[in-house]
Amino acid sequence: MGVKNLWDILESCKKTLPLHHLQNKRVCIDLSCWMVQLQNVSKSHSCMKEKVYLRGLFHRLRALIAVNCTIVFVTDGSIPAIKLSTYRRHLNSGSEVTQDDRNLQNVTSLQRNMGSEFSCMIKEAKVLGMALGIACLDGIEEAEAQCALLNSESLCDGCFTSDSDVFLFGARTVYRDICLGDGGYVTCYEMTDVERRLGFGRNSLITLALLLGCDYSQGVHGLGPESACQIVKSIGENVVLQKVASEGLSFIKKKRSSKKQGAVSKCNNSKENSLDHDMNVNGSKHDSQRDDQHLQVIDAYLKPKCHSADSDAVHSHVLNSNELNQSTPFPNPKAEQQLALAQNPFQRAKLQQICAQFFEWPLEKTDEYILPKIAERNLRRFCNLRSTSSDLGLKLTLHKIPVKCPVSKIIKHRKVQGRDCYEVSWDDLDGLKTSIVPADLVESACPEKIVEFEEESAERKKQNHRKTRTKKSEKGSSVTEIDLKLQRLLLDIELESSSVHNASFSSNVEISESRTAAPEVDLTNQDLWHDPKSSDDISCNEVGPSTAKSEVIDLLSPSPPRQSRIVSKFPKSNGQCIDVIDLSESETDVSPEHKRKARELRLFLASIRDEIS
């Protein structure tokens, strides 16, 4: 829960930052707060059965892994004695504060029920985190207090928690919420902003907890956040806790009564008396006992029970995780990196088993989700290694760096949601051949790979251009050759057609001439004499010495079919008439059948040209 209304007081200091802000940072996560958030999203029985809360945790972790954010789970230990009354109220086991709860010196901390449903959820989350290579630190009492200590000692860059009293334990940077949609973002609160904008330091926030109420104190009845803030500001950051230690909360009554002096004091005597009564109940009654409780609350925030920064627990779980992220390159960076990995290794087979058990995922689906993120994290660590070596003045080429670059080669340039990316192939990562990573990351980690990719792309373009030109020239030569053949074929067809028509024309002319000439008739043939038509024909023809050269006609062979022609008589000077045949244009034109075939042939050839070109 934390301090009542404290998030509302700190609202002006809230910042929304992109998820990429956590790149290469180290964060401690109050695991209980995250599980409560994920549990509230999926409260139904079916969601609990399908482990929706654990699936949400998995996607949060893989998003942080991709940006090389070093993660440390921090879990709650036993319940502090000063928090027992609040804890029992939350469990609805009793609304009254018992005498034992008031005598906190005689009460020890209470061990949590490790068999409860929520404790089982915490165990599942820890198992999942260990498979992903995430360290887990079990706190002595409050998890947010342990996170705050690690942050104040600069062992982590921030804390993920929704308990506002983390600031009272000394945290400097707090991430309250995380969202993976729209590229991902986090809500962040910086203690420097709280001090600068609101004028509240750690001592002032502890005093607000005493006035407004928190996990350790019920606060002052009838006192709102605005009044409490004004009172604390009026006293000052440096002396406010000393005033509480010396006077308790009685100074609050003095501050409020001083504001009501003057003309309105007489009208508000009854209200003031009632307020004084409330203050007496909560602040003045049993003064010595109340003052002792206030001092215990102050000590609980200033001196929480946590693992110290130099303890073995912190060193084994936190410091070794940080060594991996720092990536000190020389003299032997590879050995240091292997040592850090040995402390918190990524267990692929274990993760596949967990996802198959909890989510019923096949092995391939688990690899598809996590391996690209692991590969991107490795590339970011390699980038940090090169950056650190450059800062030290050791600007080595890619092939001279003792740690092998995880990228084998760049395959293709891509756009993902408007962002420039590269599809790359990986070395020494089982189960993953290629994936897509941001272009700026590749440029920072291994610019030599980009140069190789651009050179290969330029060479491929040249080769493709040459192949295109060769194909075009081959197509052009083949088209030219086909055109020549087609022209020859058409020419042959036309010549053949013209020769046929010329032969037909000459035969017609010969027939015409044979009619104008006097044919030789065998008068000894008796059949001619008996054929009246023949005799009529002979009698109608004039035979004379002036006729043209005679033509012998074979009467036994069948004569060609006669066509209707226009015949005109042309008189000569000697009185003889010559038959003249008028040839129409249809005699010299191509036959309809020939026209149809030629048209089909031209269409066919045109279709061939289109297909080739």
Solvent accessible surface area in square Angstrom, and as a share of the most:
residue,aa,sasa,rsa
1,M,104,0.46
2,G,0,0.00
3,V,5,0.03
4,K,92,0.39
5,N,70,0.36
6,L,0,0.00
7,W,27,0.10
8,D,103,0.53
9,I,26,0.13
10,L,0,0.00
11,E,89,0.40
12,S,68,0.44
13,C,0,0.00
14,K,81,0.35
15,K,66,0.28
16,T,86,0.50
17,L,36,0.18
18,P,82,0.51
19,L,16,0.08
20,H,84,0.38
21,H,66,0.30
22,L,0,0.00
23,Q,49,0.22
24,N,48,0.25
25,K,54,0.23
26,R,49,0.18
27,V,0,0.00
28,C,1,0.00
29,I,0,0.00
30,D,1,0.01
31,L,0,0.00
32,S,17,0.11
33,C,11,0.07
34,W,1,0.00
35,M,0,0.00
36,V,64,0.37
37,Q,35,0.16
38,L,15,0.07
39,Q,46,0.21
40,N,80,0.41
41,V,123,0.71
42,S,3,0.02
43,K,145,0.62
44,S,57,0.37
45,H,150,0.67
46,S,63,0.40
47,C,37,0.22
48,M,32,0.14
49,K,152,0.64
50,E,97,0.43
51,K,44,0.19
52,V,47,0.27
53,Y,7,0.03
54,L,0,0.00
55,R,75,0.27
56,G,23,0.22
57,L,0,0.00
58,F,0,0.00
59,H,44,0.19
60,R,30,0.11
61,L,0,0.00
62,R,45,0.16
63,A,19,0.15
64,L,0,0.00
65,I,4,0.02
66,A,8,0.07
67,V,14,0.08
68,N,1,0.00
69,C,7,0.04
70,T,13,0.08
71,I,8,0.04
72,V,5,0.03
73,F,1,0.00
74,V,0,0.00
75,T,8,0.05
76,D,38,0.20
77,G,17,0.17
78,S,11,0.07
79,I,1,0.01
80,P,8,0.05
81,A,18,0.14
82,I,23,0.12
83,K,29,0.12
84,L,6,0.03
85,S,25,0.16
86,T,5,0.03
87,Y,53,0.20
88,R,90,0.33
89,R,77,0.28
90,H,103,0.46
91,L,105,0.52
92,N,137,0.70
93,S,83,0.54
94,G,34,0.32
95,S,91,0.58
96,E,144,0.65
97,V,39,0.22
98,T,63,0.37
99,Q,104,0.46
100,D,97,0.50
101,D,9,0.05
102,R,102,0.37
103,N,58,0.30
104,L,29,0.14
105,Q,152,0.67
106,N,124,0.64
107,V,33,0.19
108,T,111,0.65
109,S,41,0.27
110,L,81,0.40
111,Q,139,0.62
112,R,65,0.24
113,N,102,0.52
114,M,116,0.52
115,G,63,0.60
116,S,38,0.24
117,E,115,0.52
118,F,67,0.28
119,S,15,0.09
120,C,58,0.35
121,M,4,0.02
122,I,21,0.11
123,K,97,0.41
124,E,30,0.13
125,A,0,0.00
126,K,50,0.21
127,V,61,0.35
128,L,0,0.00
129,G,0,0.00
130,M,110,0.49
131,A,1,0.01
132,L,1,0.00
133,G,16,0.16
134,I,11,0.06
135,A,6,0.04
136,C,17,0.10
137,L,3,0.01
138,D,74,0.38
139,G,8,0.08
140,I,74,0.38
141,E,17,0.08
142,E,7,0.03
143,A,0,0.00
144,E,4,0.02
145,A,1,0.01
146,Q,1,0.00
147,C,0,0.00
148,A,0,0.00
149,L,41,0.20
150,L,0,0.00
151,N,12,0.06
152,S,57,0.37
153,E,95,0.42
154,S,84,0.54
155,L,27,0.14
156,C,6,0.03
157,D,49,0.25
158,G,0,0.00
159,C,0,0.00
160,F,0,0.00
161,T,1,0.01
162,S,35,0.22
163,D,21,0.11
164,S,0,0.00
165,D,0,0.00
166,V,0,0.00
167,F,1,0.00
168,L,0,0.00
169,F,9,0.04
170,G,10,0.10
171,A,1,0.01
172,R,94,0.34
173,T,15,0.09
174,V,0,0.00
175,Y,2,0.01
176,R,72,0.26
177,D,59,0.31
178,I,14,0.07
179,C,48,0.29
180,L,71,0.35
181,G,37,0.36
182,D,152,0.79
183,G,68,0.66
184,G,5,0.05
185,Y,81,0.31
186,V,0,0.00
187,T,14,0.08
188,C,0,0.00
189,Y,0,0.00
190,E,39,0.17
191,M,3,0.01
192,T,71,0.41
193,D,11,0.06
194,V,0,0.00
195,E,71,0.32
196,R,158,0.58
197,R,128,0.47
198,L,32,0.16
199,G,45,0.44
200,F,3,0.01
201,G,7,0.06
202,R,75,0.27
203,N,41,0.21
204,S,2,0.01
205,L,0,0.00
206,I,0,0.00
207,T,0,0.00
208,L,0,0.00
209,A,0,0.00
210,L,1,0.00
211,L,0,0.00
212,L,15,0.07
213,G,0,0.00
214,C,3,0.02
215,D,2,0.01
216,Y,20,0.08
217,S,22,0.14
218,Q,115,0.51
219,G,12,0.12
220,V,11,0.07
221,H,123,0.55
222,G,60,0.58
223,L,15,0.08
224,G,31,0.29
225,P,48,0.30
226,E,136,0.61
227,S,40,0.26
228,A,0,0.00
229,C,19,0.11
230,Q,103,0.46
231,I,3,0.02
232,V,2,0.01
233,K,112,0.48
234,S,71,0.46
235,I,24,0.12
236,G,25,0.24
237,E,52,0.23
238,N,124,0.64
239,V,72,0.42
240,V,0,0.00
241,L,21,0.11
242,Q,126,0.56
243,K,59,0.25
244,V,2,0.01
245,A,48,0.37
246,S,88,0.57
247,E,68,0.30
248,G,1,0.01
249,L,5,0.03
250,S,34,0.22
251,F,3,0.01
252,I,0,0.00
253,K,62,0.26
254,K,124,0.52
255,K,64,0.27
256,R,50,0.18
257,S,37,0.24
258,S,60,0.39
259,K,128,0.54
260,K,58,0.25
261,Q,132,0.59
262,G,53,0.51
263,A,95,0.74
264,V,80,0.46
265,S,38,0.25
266,K,167,0.71
267,C,107,0.64
268,N,40,0.21
269,N,83,0.42
270,S,82,0.53
271,K,137,0.58
272,E,30,0.14
273,N,97,0.50
274,S,62,0.40
275,L,22,0.11
276,D,37,0.19
277,H,115,0.51
278,D,44,0.23
279,M,5,0.02
280,N,61,0.31
281,V,63,0.36
282,N,37,0.19
283,G,7,0.07
284,S,34,0.22
285,K,107,0.45
286,H,113,0.50
287,D,77,0.40
288,S,85,0.55
289,Q,55,0.24
290,R,76,0.28
291,D,42,0.22
292,D,69,0.36
293,Q,36,0.16
294,H,13,0.06
295,L,70,0.35
296,Q,45,0.20
297,V,3,0.02
298,I,13,0.07
299,D,71,0.37
300,A,23,0.18
301,Y,0,0.00
302,L,65,0.32
303,K,155,0.66
304,P,37,0.23
305,K,126,0.54
306,C,21,0.13
307,H,41,0.18
308,S,55,0.35
309,A,31,0.24
310,D,124,0.64
311,S,27,0.18
312,D,124,0.64
313,A,27,0.21
314,V,0,0.00
315,H,95,0.42
316,S,52,0.33
317,H,67,0.30
318,V,1,0.01
319,L,46,0.23
320,N,17,0.09
321,S,7,0.05
322,N,5,0.03
323,E,77,0.34
324,L,15,0.07
325,N,12,0.06
326,Q,98,0.44
327,S,17,0.11
328,T,66,0.38
329,P,0,0.00
330,F,49,0.20
331,P,132,0.83
332,N,81,0.42
333,P,5,0.03
334,K,95,0.40
335,A,44,0.34
336,E,81,0.36
337,Q,50,0.22
338,Q,103,0.46
339,L,97,0.48
340,A,1,0.01
341,L,63,0.32
342,A,71,0.55
343,Q,83,0.37
344,N,28,0.15
345,P,58,0.36
346,F,46,0.19
347,Q,70,0.31
348,R,78,0.29
349,A,78,0.60
350,K,82,0.35
351,L,1,0.00
352,Q,20,0.09
353,Q,111,0.49
354,I,6,0.03
355,C,0,0.00
356,A,43,0.33
357,Q,127,0.56
358,F,35,0.15
359,F,12,0.05
360,E,150,0.67
361,W,17,0.06
362,P,77,0.49
363,L,94,0.47
364,E,127,0.57
365,K,73,0.31
366,T,1,0.00
367,D,17,0.09
368,E,129,0.58
369,Y,62,0.24
370,I,1,0.00
371,L,2,0.01
372,P,36,0.23
373,K,52,0.22
374,I,5,0.03
375,A,1,0.01
376,E,20,0.09
377,R,26,0.09
378,N,49,0.25
379,L,0,0.00
380,R,9,0.03
381,R,12,0.04
382,F,6,0.02
383,C,20,0.12
384,N,24,0.13
385,L,11,0.05
386,R,33,0.12
387,S,57,0.37
388,T,42,0.24
389,S,10,0.06
390,S,48,0.31
391,D,119,0.62
392,L,112,0.56
393,G,55,0.53
394,L,76,0.38
395,K,168,0.71
396,L,64,0.32
397,T,74,0.43
398,L,14,0.07
399,H,157,0.70
400,K,142,0.60
401,I,19,0.10
402,P,65,0.41
403,V,16,0.09
404,K,126,0.53
405,C,11,0.07
406,P,20,0.13
407,V,2,0.01
408,S,39,0.25
409,K,98,0.41
410,I,5,0.03
411,I,67,0.34
412,K,100,0.42
413,H,85,0.38
414,R,86,0.32
415,K,133,0.56
416,V,63,0.36
417,Q,179,0.80
418,G,65,0.62
419,R,106,0.39
420,D,62,0.32
421,C,7,0.04
422,Y,21,0.08
423,E,28,0.12
424,V,0,0.00
425,S,20,0.13
426,W,21,0.07
427,D,44,0.23
428,D,127,0.66
429,L,37,0.18
430,D,110,0.57
431,G,55,0.52
432,L,24,0.12
433,K,172,0.73
434,T,53,0.31
435,S,14,0.09
436,I,77,0.39
437,V,1,0.01
438,P,13,0.08
439,A,15,0.12
440,D,77,0.40
441,L,9,0.05
442,V,0,0.00
443,E,109,0.49
444,S,68,0.44
445,A,0,0.00
446,C,0,0.00
447,P,53,0.33
448,E,50,0.23
449,K,25,0.11
450,I,21,0.11
451,V,79,0.46
452,E,70,0.31
453,F,26,0.11
454,E,100,0.45
455,E,110,0.49
456,E,71,0.32
457,S,23,0.15
458,A,47,0.37
459,E,80,0.36
460,R,114,0.42
461,K,144,0.61
462,K,114,0.49
463,Q,81,0.36
464,N,85,0.44
465,H,111,0.50
466,R,151,0.55
467,K,119,0.51
468,T,58,0.34
469,R,155,0.56
470,T,71,0.41
471,K,122,0.52
472,K,135,0.57
473,S,69,0.45
474,E,102,0.46
475,K,98,0.41
476,G,35,0.34
477,S,68,0.44
478,S,42,0.27
479,V,34,0.20
480,T,76,0.44
481,E,92,0.41
482,I,48,0.24
483,D,34,0.17
484,L,84,0.42
485,K,114,0.48
486,L,15,0.08
487,Q,108,0.48
488,R,152,0.55
489,L,80,0.40
490,L,36,0.18
491,L,97,0.48
492,D,79,0.41
493,I,46,0.24
494,E,86,0.39
495,L,103,0.51
496,E,116,0.52
497,S,16,0.10
498,S,50,0.32
499,S,59,0.38
500,V,89,0.51
501,H,50,0.22
502,N,95,0.49
503,A,61,0.48
504,S,52,0.33
505,F,89,0.37
506,S,52,0.34
507,S,48,0.31
508,N,15,0.08
509,V,54,0.31
510,E,92,0.41
511,I,61,0.31
512,S,17,0.11
513,E,99,0.44
514,S,20,0.13
515,R,118,0.43
516,T,41,0.24
517,A,7,0.05
518,A,13,0.10
519,P,59,0.37
520,E,141,0.63
521,V,57,0.33
522,D,86,0.45
523,L,112,0.56
524,T,106,0.62
525,N,63,0.32
526,Q,112,0.50
527,D,104,0.54
528,L,45,0.22
529,W,157,0.55
530,H,145,0.65
531,D,56,0.29
532,P,92,0.58
533,K,153,0.65
534,S,24,0.15
535,S,45,0.29
536,D,80,0.42
537,D,84,0.43
538,I,72,0.36
539,S,88,0.57
540,C,104,0.62
541,N,78,0.40
542,E,141,0.63
543,V,110,0.63
544,G,28,0.27
545,P,148,0.93
546,S,78,0.50
547,T,34,0.20
548,A,70,0.54
549,K,190,0.81
550,S,42,0.27
551,E,76,0.34
552,V,133,0.76
553,I,97,0.49
554,D,88,0.46
555,L,151,0.75
556,L,172,0.86
557,S,57,0.36
558,P,129,0.81
559,S,94,0.61
560,P,83,0.52
561,P,121,0.76
562,R,181,0.66
563,Q,99,0.44
564,S,118,0.76
565,R,64,0.24
566,I,125,0.64
567,V,71,0.41
568,S,49,0.32
569,K,137,0.58
570,F,121,0.50
571,P,90,0.57
572,K,97,0.41
573,S,124,0.80
574,N,100,0.51
575,G,60,0.58
576,Q,44,0.20
577,C,79,0.47
578,I,45,0.23
579,D,37,0.19
580,V,59,0.34
581,I,36,0.18
582,D,74,0.38
583,L,67,0.33
584,S,66,0.42
585,E,143,0.64
586,S,80,0.52
587,E,52,0.23
588,T,97,0.57
589,D,71,0.37
590,V,51,0.29
591,S,50,0.32
592,P,113,0.71
593,E,89,0.40
594,H,46,0.21
595,K,107,0.45
596,R,96,0.35
597,K,115,0.49
598,A,12,0.10
599,R,133,0.49
600,E,89,0.40
601,L,41,0.21
602,R,117,0.43
603,L,118,0.58
604,F,119,0.50
605,L,7,0.04
606,A,42,0.33
607,S,50,0.32
608,I,47,0.24
609,R,83,0.30
610,D,103,0.54
611,E,148,0.66
612,I,40,0.20
613,S,111,0.72
